């Protein structure tokens, strides 16, 4: 290969050959077919089980097009290639163009190639659901995951609620998870037809895990915990068409942007308003997104072609923000959102995933349960490494700054049994008779080989987003760093006596209760009342003997 790229003519011929492979796949020889299949296998590995082929399009984006016979032959070849590597193909869109001098119709096509699921190794994307109270978040998730439209009175959301008071008030106060699957042919797999969670996992090549967060301002700390702890890949902001941007909508949008979570918007309840009201809400959203603080490019999705384009551009450009207008009652434009979710590619590639898996095991503890006949169970996300049944780990830090030994009994991922957990995946781990009182949210379970850095004091480079007066030494705030959530005192501001809105500084914080495990460079968000700020961990003061006042 080095010899090849030392010779410009050979390089040109090689690149032209690769171009012809993608442009046209007509009647390949056996040798060329094997080469094409190998290339497809590599692309599927890079895309974590997914790849999109553009047939009839040059590398520079020029729409050349293929004749009808050539297009059929190319699709047939691509299907054979997919079958050889254990995948299926789905025609995303096909378009006719007039290119030759004879004005003969030529076609271009985009085809999704997706691996058939094997051994639960489906592609899993996490989507945090944000929005003001009563905007229709839980109802939309109920419709997507249950496969039945709402009756206009909230019937679809009942299966999502975890507490009696949520059912009585119709308002989410806790974090709940719902799953929506897509099989290798791009078809929706959900709870319709009496499927169980295990059957959905077995049938799906791609899984969307929705993290349903609270909309009411009273539960803001729960919403922030969901955004920082569960590491969502994307955020879906739901806005009611009849009320527009109201309540916590701006705050949730700001939180997602501060944490650099890519966001798309769903305007719900369009069945309750006139078209003019819906258009006014969309224009209001466009104005907010274009403001200097956001600098987004809104993209209204009105047909399947828009949905495919939005999904592809959404992850390629940080400024693109797709906007959907739909109804959970009439089902209007609901299919466009499904098309978007089906095609939405992962943010990280297989190389980044492999690098995380090579590191030592680190599991964030987000939830703690006591299950009859099982014992103590913890839920959370595996940040790095690989976790297997029977693995021995240490959990901490305790109030004394120690780590305790434990053994992982069994693992469940998306409510079905799983033997191996890989970096980036969320799951619940059974710990047997381990004393639940020794655990708390914010702890980590790590490999005994790791030397975890725990601290009570740390320094962070911050920017103060809003504060009514001045931010100074002695001020107490609630700090969110990953799954850590604890009140901390401002010990000092380096080089300054006080901060005002919009100013930056390096600040030293001290946790008031117990030590925490933190990573250098981790994103930080702090709040207290209307006071809010963001930043990252810049320096750790290692644990000595106690927290609280020095």
PARO-97576 format. One record per residue (C-alpha): x, y, z. Coordinates in steps of 0.001 Angstrom, whole numbers, padded with zeros to 6 digits, always signed. Layout:
<rs>
XYZ/...
</rs>
This chain:
<rs>
+000000+000000+000000/+002927+002394+000726/+004296+001611-002767/+000884+002449-004242/+000662+005920-002708/+004226+006796-003784/+002985+006758-007414/+000350+009417-008270/-000996+007570-011364/-001539+004331-009450/-003154+006309-006633/-005592+007916-009085/-006505+004546-010616/-007051+003018-007151/-009302+005890-005991/-011239+005759-009282/-011771+002042-008723/-013139+002657-005217/-015427+005386-006603/-016852+003027-009245/-017512+000431-006530/-019840+002810-004687/-021377+004507-007726/-022398+001350-009522/-022653-002287-008380/-023565-004090-011637/-022727-007770-012282/-019450-007907-010318/-016972-010752-010789/-016536-013154-007880/-013275-011465-006869/-014833-008009-006984/-017899-009243-005092/-015688-010564-002275/-013907-007219-002173/-017230-005357-002015/-018485-007617+000790/-015276-007015+002774/-015663-003274+002274/-019280-003454+003514/-018239-005475+006564/-015645-002819+007442/-018207-000014+007014/-020676-001851+009281/-017997-002224+011957/-017151+001487+011742/-020847+002440+011937/-021490+000043+014854/-023797-002133+012742/-025151+000458+010280/-024045+001950+006951/-025753+004095+004317/-024916+003491+000644/-025565+006185-001965/-025957+004613-005388/-025640+006842-008435/-023877+009684-006581/-020254+010710-007082/-017924+011301-004124/-018113+015065-004722/-021920+014938-004426/-022673+015158-008165/-025901+013328-008983/-024934+011092-011927/-027771+008588-011652/-028195+005078-013032/-030570+003676-015612/-033443+001509-014380/-031697-001823-015254/-028401-000705-013658/-030196+000468-010506/-032015-002875-010142/-028778-004775-010698/-026929-002595-008172/-029606-003098-005506/-029553-006845-006170/-025776-006911-005718/-025999-004862-002524/-028595-007284-001151/-026275-010244-001867/-023415-008402-000156/-025609-007728+002896/-026714-011365+003124/-023082-012502+003028/-022144-010364+006042/-025394-011078+007962/-027284-007851+007278/-030468-006561+005653/-031018-003586+003354/-033757-000935+003405/-034359+001508+000549/-034513+004899+002269/-035325+007024-000753/-035116+006940-004523/-035176+009950-006818/-035392+010406-010570/-033096+012859-012359/-032709+013926-016001/-029055+013748-016859/-028296+012428-020409/-028584+014389-023585/-031440+012113-024637/-033297+013186-021459/-033457+009556-020363/-034632+009158-016793/-031906+008129-014388/-032219+007287-010698/-030239+007747-007517/-030922+005824-004309/-029948+005798-000637/-029925+002401+001030/-029574+001602+004739/-027612-001575+005485/-028081-002889+009035/-026747-005978+010789/-029167-008695+011855/-029167-008808+015701/-027003-011455+017318/-026283-012137+020998/-027971-008890+022149/-025324-006754+020466/-027788-004224+019089/-026984-000561+018585/-028326+001338+021604/-028971+005099+021542/-030178+007040+024594/-032546+009975+024074/-033394+012303+026999/-036942+013681+026736/-037225+017311+027883/-039964+019921+027873/-042354+021922+030007/-044981+020258+032198/-048103+019197+030229/-046313+019420+026875/-047126+015780+026082/-043741+014089+026700/-044971+010935+028438/-047969+010629+026097/-045693+010759+023034/-043424+008083+024510/-046458+005946+025335/-047664+006155+021729/-044202+005360+020304/-043446+002429+022615/-046942+000922+022999/-047959+001233+019348/-051406+002729+020086/-052590+006304+019647/-053730+008323+022656/-057425+008932+023333/-056890+012638+024033/-057081+012169+027819/-053650+010708+028522/-054376+006978+028320/-051098+006285+026445/-048925+007623+029284/-050343+005501+032118/-047892+002621+031579/-044944+004997+031945/-045733+006332+035419/-043919+004848+038414/-045873+006370+041333/-049527+006754+042297/-049287+010548+042548/-048003+010666+038948/-051103+008834+037747/-053353+011120+039816/-051741+014384+038655/-050609+013283+035190/-047164+014775+035878/-043831+012938+035803/-041742+013419+038960/-039170+010639+038547/-036928+009270+035805/-038360+006394+033789/-037027+004451+030805/-038902+003239+027736/-037557+001319+024746/-038350+001460+021041/-036696-001030+018703/-036032-001211+014969/-035228-004504+013253/-032669-005024+010488/-035264-004079+007846/-036055-000762+009581/-039443-001865+010922/-040671-000665+014340/-040493-003195+017185/-042475-002155+020284/-044899-003499+022884/-047732-003909+020379/-048770-007512+019638/-048173-008305+023356/-044390-008333+023036/-042247-008419+026173/-039088-006353+026697/-036989-009475+026126/-038703-010163+022781/-038145-006550+021701/-034419-006867+022477/-034145-010178+020617/-035882-008810+017499/-034138-005417+017337/-030921-004433+015591/-031229-000891+016927/-032702+000223+020228/-033773+003716+021234/-033876+004095+025037/-035977+007110+025991/-035156+008746+029340/-038429+010393+030392/-037563+013404+032571/-039738+015683+034681/-041085+018936+033226/-042192+020720+036398/-039725+023229+037878/-040154+021576+041288/-038366+018492+039931/-035566+020359+038135/-032832+018623+040150/-034183+015249+038945/-034098+016462+035331/-030511+017725+035688/-029483+014411+037281/-030975+012553+034299/-029028+014716+031845/-025687+014517+033652/-025803+010966+034979/-027324+008866+032196/-025098+010316+029450/-027808+010686+026767/-026643+010682+023140/-029412+013084+022110/-032165+015186+023660/-035740+015518+022397/-037379+018799+023473/-041185+018511+023388/-043121+021780+022972/-046909+022013+023078/-048278+023675+019918/-051038+025515+021790/-048816+027047+024530/-045529+027504+022660/-042324+028226+024579/-043491+028334+028185/-042404+027345+031704/-039199+025329+031798/-038815+025008+027998/-036053+027629+027706/-034337+026270+030818/-034310+022698+029472/-033014+023908+026099/-030238+025821+027878/-029283+022799+030002/-028974+020518+026966/-026873+023088+025131/-024662+023725+028186/-023955+019991+028428/-023405+019820+024639/-026149+017261+024071/-027434+017423+020445/-031100+018404+020528/-034080+018020+018189/-037546+019472+018784/-041030+017947+018619/-044045+020274+018503/-046891+018156+019924/-050670+018517+020196/-051118+019940+016689/-054589+018348+016655/-055738+020906+019278/-054895+024021+017237/-055418+025680+013919/-052553+025510+011422/-051790+029196+012032/-051180+028518+015745/-048778+025680+014916/-046889+027870+012451/-046647+030648+015059/-045118+028208+017570/-042617+026980+014954/-041639+030574+014100/-041193+031289+017826/-038855+028286+018108/-036916+029359+015026/-036347+032825+016518/-035038+031361+019781/-032756+028864+018009/-031238+031587+015799/-030406+033872+018720/-026686+034500+019432/-026744+032274+022516/-027967+029279+020493/-026647+029812+016951/-028679+026875+015627/-030057+026264+012154/-033678+025075+012501/-034851+022497+009949/-038600+021852+009754/-039308+018220+008779/-042440+017971+006622/-041943+014790+004547/-039979+011486+004606/-037224+012976+002430/-036712+015744+005012/-036597+013141+007806/-033793+011188+006069/-031813+014370+005375/-032319+015622+008954/-031070+012348+010475/-027915+012385+008357/-027077+016063+008879/-028028+016137+012561/-024952+014195+013704/-022617+015713+011097/-023295+019347+012029/-023717+020551+015612/-025811+023534+014512/-028629+021632+012729/-031822+021348+014833/-034659+019317+013253/-038235+020368+014174/-041173+017916+013931/-044863+018861+014200/-047061+015916+015166/-050039+014638+017127/-050174+011704+019544/-053974+011536+019091/-054438+011644+015316/-050974+010210+014542/-050220+013078+012160/-046521+013075+011106/-045690+010421+013728/-044127+008264+010990/-041662+011055+010169/-040274+010910+013710/-039973+007111+013434/-038080+007422+010138/-035734+009943+011769/-035082+007710+014809/-034587+004665+012580/-031829+006311+010533/-030229+008399+013317/-026568+007260+013478/-024510+006951+016688/-022241+009820+017720/-019230+007598+018458/-017624+005151+016054/-016394+001629+016742/-012790+002775+017326/-013803+005089+020192/-015958+002280+021613/-013027-000165+021469/-010723+002307+023238/-013205+002684+026108/-013585-001100+026373/-009800-001512+026736/-009808+000599+029916/-010455-000694+033446/-014068-001278+034486/-015977+001729+035843/-019747+001534+036500/-021720+004587+037707/-024369+003841+040360/-027512+005858+039523/-030307+003804+041132/-030497+001354+044064/-033254-001241+044590/-034138-004138+046874/-035734-006951+044856/-037397-009947+046580/-035502-013236+046069/-032706-011329+044288/-031341-008940+046928/-029658-005611+046300/-029740-004348+042703/-028004-001250+041298/-028792+000508+038028/-026494+002734+036031/-024145+003100+033083/-020835+001372+032385/-018498+004291+031643/-015496+002174+030605/-014250-001402+030381/-016259-004619+030249/-018346-006123+033072/-019242-009832+033230/-021378-012001+035479/-019402-013128+038518/-016870-010286+038249/-015396-008921+041467/-015342-005131+041836/-015030-002513+044564/-017695+000128+045270/-017299+003543+046896/-016374+005973+048155/-018073+005558+051550/-018372+008443+054020/-014939+007396+055316/-013452+007437+051810/-013134+003637+051544/-014059+001175+048776/-015870-002087+049603/-015492-005408+047805/-018477-007029+046076/-019358-009571+043395/-021665-009036+040402/-024328-011764+040418/-026382-011262+037258/-026839-008505+034673/-030019-007233+033006/-030017-004852+030074/-033320-003397+028848/-035158-005793+031187/-033648-008955+029686/-030736-011115+030884/-027258-010243+029609/-023924-011958+030283/-021527-009214+029194/-021860-005438+029566/-019726-003160+027377/-018641+000462+027781/-021432+002954+027153/-024252+000508+027906/-026804+000973+030709/-027901-001987+032836/-028911-003234+036280/-026528-005453+038283/-027634-007865+041013/-025288-007804+044024/-026901-010576+046101/-026906-010016+049864/-024676-006904+049778/-025963-004429+052398/-028051-001794+050594/-027491+000770+053365/-023819+000956+052381/-024725+002200+048895/-025868+005604+047644/-026393+007332+044311/-023190+008869+042985/-020945+005946+043925/-018888+004035+041366/-018081+000342+041025/-014557-000041+039670/-011937-002688+039039/-009766-003525+042102/-006745-002698+039878/-007855+000925+039599/-006631+003585+041987/-009735+005835+042055/-009227+009546+042733/-011572+010673+045509/-011748+014149+046921/-013691+016576+049077/-012203+019657+047457/-011708+020324+043763/-011122+023252+041447/-013263+023963+038399/-013011+026429+035523/-016525+027888+035410/-018668+030486+033697/-021511+032015+035712/-024646+031822+033535/-026885+033774+035892/-026771+035193+039384/-028977+037918+040822/-026173+039676+042749/-022528+038652+043150/-021062+035160+043459/-018423+035038+046181/-016640+032929+048809/-018952+031062+051213/-021807+030701+048688/-023374+027204+048671/-024560+025505+045466/-025709+022056+044365/-022999+020592+042128/-023756+018043+039380/-020782+016135+037928/-021845+012988+036070/-023823+010898+038570/-022511+012973+041513/-024992+015412+043062/-024050+017121+046309/-024082+020542+047971/-020707+022283+047942/-019312+025496+049412/-017274+027995+047397/-013907+028085+049172/-012200+030686+046994/-012185+032366+043580/-008679+032465+042125/-007645+035997+041193/-011066+037523+041985/-013146+038510+044996/-016530+038043+043315/-018214+037011+040068/-021116+038499+038128/-023304+037025+035392/-021283+036049+032307/-017865+036184+034020/-015368+033310+034175/-013048+032120+036941/-011321+029124+038499/-013213+028283+041702/-012390+025865+044513/-015399+023927+045850/-015679+021818+049022/-018322+019083+049385/-020170+019477+052683/-021107+015817+053400/-018845+013106+052021/-016041+012572+049479/-016830+011809+045825/-015099+010130+042915/-014410+012688+040155/-012511+012640+036863/-010356+015492+035579/-012039+017284+032687/-015547+016084+033644/-018377+018510+032790/-019794+020358+035784/-023090+022133+036332/-024051+023945+039540/-027228+025680+040651/-028949+027256+043645/-032326+028868+043134/-031976+031050+040032/-028170+030872+040173/-026658+028646+037477/-023192+027974+036103/-021266+025458+034013/-017649+024416+033656/-015278+021480+033970/-013176+019898+036717/-009639+021338+036455/-007840+020025+039566/-008516+017533+042386/-007431+017919+046015/-007082+014289+047074/-009080+013008+050057/-007523+013352+053517/-009896+012565+056372/-013135+014537+056313/-015418+016871+054401/-017485+019783+055596/-016029+022966+057015/-012205+023052+057141/
</rs>
